[in-house]
Amino acid sequence: MAGQEPKVDGKWFARRDGRPRRSRVRRFVRTVLVLGVILYLGVWLLGFTAGFRSYLEEELHQRLGLPVKIRKARLTPALNLVVEGLATEGSGRKGQPGVALQKGFLEWSVVDDGRWHWPRLKRLQLAGCSLDFAPAEQGGWMPAALAAFSAQVADWGGFGLTTPKPTPPVADLDPDRPAPSRAPQPFNVRELLRHCVLDLDDGRMVWWNEAGQEAASANKIRLVLTPVALPNRLMLHGLLTVDEAQRADGRRARNFRFEFLDLRSQQLVLELKADWTAAAAPPPGAADDVWKPPAGGAP
């Protein structure tokens, strides 16, 4: 009723002009929903544009230190990322670092069910992933962002790799030349994926030495890393299988299978077996059911 004060205990509140207050709430809710839908559609459609693909290429270039080209990128209705045909410049060349990927899927979640971080990466699936590592001038492996991940996989597989040493600097006879600035700390993808489920299928990894020769390699890799959150403890379950691998000392193995549970302070080997070729005896300490726990933390 116009001019009537709203009742405190009434179920229907009215303004002095007679229009119900509940209609204003409904209009506000509808406006918020419409704006949310418009924003969602804008972000989703943005994932199909060439500008979004160029943005991803530039971000990966900064992270990997190598020029990157992506054939196709899009966002799913859940705003997860799908990438197809990714390759760095020079990938596949002998003795050169490179990354190639047939298809990748990145799932993220706004729900922080493990009290890790928000928003968090939930799952990373890589199909047809090829990684080539070459010695860097400052020591270690290139791409530097994947060096820690590379060293961890090589350690799990027992490839017997040694970290490349820095290249000796050229003597500088100019005393007035300023000293070079210290290189920034490289991006470490292993730390980024510490709480993420990693599913790598049909992978390939090659390590090249300073002479441009193949030092070690692994083909048809399947790697699944699953974090397990317990009260006051984070564990990692890992399964690594390789159809064919070559160690740094020339030894070869087929049907390599390594399953483990990483407790951060120690690693429990659940299964380890491989078919070693007749011309190459297994390394000391390796057997179908006996293996020295790999050193280093989990990714």
N, C-alpha and C positions, 0 to 999 in steps of 0.2 A: 504494500500500500504506500502511495506516494506521501512523503513527509513523515512517515512513521519511523521511529528509531528501531534499529534491529534488536531483537530479543536475545538476551545472553544465552538462555537455555533453549532457544528455538533451533529447529533443524534447517531453517531457510533464512538466510541473511539477505537483507535488501538495502540498497543505497537510498539516500534521500530522494533521488530522482526516480526511484521505483525499479531500476534495473538490477537484477540479481547479481551478487558478487561471484557466484559460481560460474557464470558465463565468462567473466574475465579470466578466471583460472583456466577454463577450457580453451579460450582463445590463445592464452599464453602457451599452454602445452602444445596446441596444434602448431603454433609458430616455431617453437623449438624443434618439433619433429620435422617440420618442413625444411628448416635450415640444416638440421642434421642429415637429412636425406640428400639435400643439395651438396653439402660438403662431402659426404661419402661418395656420391657419384662423381664429383669433381676429382677426388683423389684416385678413385678406381680407374676412370678414363685417362687420367694423367699417365698411368702406368703403361699405356699403349702408344705413347707418343715417342717420337725420335729424340725429343729433348730429355725425356726420362732415361732413355738408353744412353745418351751422351753423358748424363750425370753419373750413371753407374760406371761407365768407362773411365771417367775422370777420377772417381773415388777409388776404384781398383788400381788405377795407375799410381795414385798417391800412396796406396797401401803396399803394393807389390814392388814399386820402383821400376815397372816395365809397362810400356804402352799396351793397352788392352782394346780389343775389338769384340763387340757382342753382336751376333746376328739377329737375335730376337730376345726381347724381355717384356714381361707383362706382370700384372698383379691379378691374383685370383679374387673371387668375390669376398673372401675372408681377408683380403689385402696381404696375402703371402706372396713372396716373390718367386717367379719362375724365369730362369735364364736358359737359353739354348744357343749353342754355337759360340762359346767363349774361347778366345785364343789371345795369347800375348804375342808381341812382335818377336819373330825369330823362333817361336816354339816349334819343336821338331827338328831343329838343326843340330848337327853333331857338335857336342862340346859347349852348347849355349844353354843358359837357363831359360825355362819357359813353362807356361801353364796352358793346358787345353782342356776343355770341358764340353761334352756333348749336351748334357742337360743337368741343371741344378735346381733344387727346390729348397727355399728357406722359409721356415714356419716360425712365427713369433707369437708371443702370448702376453696379454695384459695382466694375466693372473700370475702373481708371484707365489706359486704354491710351495716353493722350496726355500723362500726367504733369501734368494740369491741377489737379484737385482730386478728393476722394472724399467721399461719393458724388457723381457728376456727372450733370447733366442731359444726356441724350443726344439727344433729339429732341422738338421741340414742333411739333405740327400744329394749325393753326387754320383752321376752315372757317366761312365766313359771318361774318367778323369786321368789326365796324363801330366806328370810332374817331372821336369828335368832340373837337376841341381848342378851348378858349376861353382868352382872356387871363386870367392870374392877377393878383391884386392886388399881389403882390410881384414881378411881372414874370415873363416866360416863359409857358409854356403849362400848362394843366391838362387832364388829370391830370399832375401833376409827375413821377410814376414813368415815364411814357411820353414825356416831353418830349424827351429826348435821342434816343430812337428816332424820334419824329416829325420832329425836325429833320434826322436823317440821311436818312430817306426823302424828305423834301421837297428836300434837297440833291441826292440822286441823281436825282430827277425834274425838277430845275430849276424848281421852282414859284415861285421868287423871293420867298419869305416873309422877313419881318423879325421878329425876336424882340420881342414886346410889352414895353413899358416899364412899370416899377412905377407903380401908382396913387399920386398925391401924397397924403401923409398929411394928415388933418384937423388943423388947428391945435389944440393942447391948451393951454388957459389955466390949468390947475392945475399949479403948479410942484412940488407935493408928491406928485404921482402917480408911482409907480415906472415906470421905462422898461420897455417890453415886452421879454420874453425873446426871444432869438434863435431863429428857427425852425430845427428840426433839419434835417440834410442829407437831402434827399428820396431815397427808394429809387430806384435807377436800374436798370430792367429790361434796358437795353442791356448793362450790365456782367455781369448774371447770365447772359445768353444768348450771351456772347462765344465760348464753346466748344461751343455747342449748335447742332444743325442746326435751322433754323427754316423751316417750310413753311407759308406763309400763302396760302390759296386763297379766291377770291371775296370779297376784302376791299374795304372802303370807308373812306376817310379824308376828313374835312372840317375845315378850319380856319376859325373864326369870328373876326371882328374885334371891336373894342370896342363897335361899334354894333349887334352882333348880326346882321351881314350876313355872307354867305359870302365869305371872302377867297380861298380856294383849295380844290380838291377833287380827288379821284381815285376812280374807280369801276372795279369788276371788277379788283382788284389781285391779282396773283400774285407773291409774293416768296419766293425760295428762297435761303437763306444757308447755305453749307456750309463749315465750317472744314477746312483742310488742314494737317496737322502734318508738317513736315519737320524733319530734324536742325537744331536751334538756330534754327528759324524757324517761325512760324505765319502761314499765309496764309488768306484768305477769298475764296471764290468766290461771287459773287452774281448773281442773275438777277431783274430787276424788269420786269414787264409790266403795262401799264395800258390798258384798253380806251378810256377817255375821261378826260381830265384838263383842269382849268382852272387856269391860273396866276393869281398875285395881280394881274397887270396885265390880266387879262381874256382873254388868249390861250388858245386851246383846241387840243388835240392828240388824235388817235386812234391806236390801235395802237402805243402807245409801248412800246419794248423797249430795255432797257439791261442789258448783260452786262459784268461787270468782274471783275478780280482785284485784291484789296487786299493789299498787302505791308506795311502799317502805315506805312512811310516814303513810299510812293507808290502810286498806283492806275493800273492798266493797263486801258484800255477795250478790250474785245474786240468789242463791237457796240453801236451806238446808232442807232436810227432811229425815226421817228414820222411820221404823216400829219397835217400841220398844215392847219387849215381855211383856205379861200380868204380869209376876212375877217381872218385873224390870221396875220401873217408870223411865222416862228420867231424866237426871241430871238437877239441877236448871238452868233456863235460856234457856233450849233447847226446841224447838217446831218445828213444820213443817215449820214455816215461821219466827221464831225469834231465833237469836243466837248471843251470844257475839262474836265480831270479835276476832279470835285467835291472841295471842301475838306473836311477833317475826317477822323477815323479811322473805322474799321469798327466796327459794333456788336459 
